[in-house]
Amino acid sequence: MNVQVVLIQDVPNLGGEGQVCTVKAGYARNYLFPQKYALPHNNTTLSVMKSRASIIEKKREEKLKSVLSMKESLQGSVFRARSRAAESGKLFGSITNANILEALEAEGIQLDRRNLHLEPHSVRQIGVYRVRLDLYASESIDLPLEVEALSSEQEREVLTLWSAEKIRAEQETKEEEAGEQVASTESEASIEASPSDAVDSTVLEEPDSHQETLSETAYQDSSDVDNS
């Protein structure tokens, strides 16, 4: 069953803030509403969005202006990715959307993964591919992705870095385990030496004489009352 919703945020591949969209009921119930991306389509929601129309339009214009500036700066850009590869050109691994998003973030460009389209979805061979970035609304840009093999020297550097990172991670793990062992030993020693757990045998074996006196007095007083 389909339902109508009103978007209160921009949702990639669906629409912009303030837009009325028709979606599957489950998609609205399980995703759009819990994530606060949309509200049910009713008179109350429409009234609220109408009151915010000028604010929404101003935000849209500012974002479009920013996106057009970014698009202009990206014109002529080329994504380059290097990976270990066999002589046949087949990669040891693959280049994915996540790799490209990391490259974009390094350049200060934040983009939702759903707005990035790589053909094919993962690259496993050296060559030139096409990446489409859906920037905002109808604005998009196609950029080439050149996948190259690492040179022998670069490959050695990567392996050296990987080895160093592995050694560092192992050393940190050992230090953490040693610290936990020391803390555990100190905790056990503290528990054994704690005076709160020790029992003074003299307290059990020799009742307080003053307490006995009080008890006897209370008993005698009680007897006097009974006799009276």
Secondary structure, DSSP 4 states (H G I P E B T S, - for coil): -EEEEEESS-BTTTB-TT-EEEEEHHHIIIIITTTTSEEE-SHHHHHHHHHTHHHHHHHHHHHHHHHHHHHHHHTT--EEEEE-B-TTSEEEEEE-HHHHHHHHHHTT----GGGEEEESSSEEESEEEEEEEEEETTEEEEEEEEEEEPPHHHHHHHHHHHHHHHHHHHHHHHHHHHHHHHHHHHHHHHHHH-GGG---HHHHHS--HHHHHHHHHHHHHHHHHHH-
